[in-house]
Amino acid sequence: MSRFITLFILLLLCTSLIQSALLQHLSPWGIRPDLFIIFVIFFSFKFNAKQANLPIFIVGITKDVFSAGPLGLNAFLFIICGFLISLIKDRIFKEHPFTQAIITFIISVLYGTGYVSVLSLSSHSVSITGIGWRITAVALYTALIAPFAYLLLCRFRFSYLFERR
């Protein structure tokens, strides 16, 4: 089990480095995909809501640590996103790349809107209407790479984390 926890932590650290360093150079108009959202959706698809909460929370805290926003906001929003996915995941064909892209787009838009809404409540410098195009662009970019990322994440055996021995 510790081997899989180590793998999870290494993947999160690699994702953080890719998100902050590499994707900076692959960002047309300053738009970068959100790799952390892909983790949230992946764990929400693969596990029930109770099992997915801890990895999703850890992904959120990791994003909080590596970003400039308020500590805990990403973790809170990611848990909400995971809950929303748990409500619909049994009604959709989640293994299809098109479905993965559509769900990623929708969740990315909801997450981005929630994030900007919370920031706009605490600060007058953020305008949700002015940043709407950016939320949509990030969601689209994330949705385009999501099916490839899901294929890559499926190669790792995260299901062993939750098996009872």
Secondary structure, 3 states (H helix, E strand, C coil): CHHHHHHHHHHHHHHHHHHHHHCCCCCHHHCCCCHHHHHHHHHHHHCCHHHHHHHHHHHHHHHHHCCCCCCCHHHHHHHHHHHHHHHHHHHCCCCCHHHHHHHHHHHHHHHHHHHHHHHHHHCCCCCCCCCHHHHHHHHHHHHHHHHHHHHHHHCCCHHHHCCCC
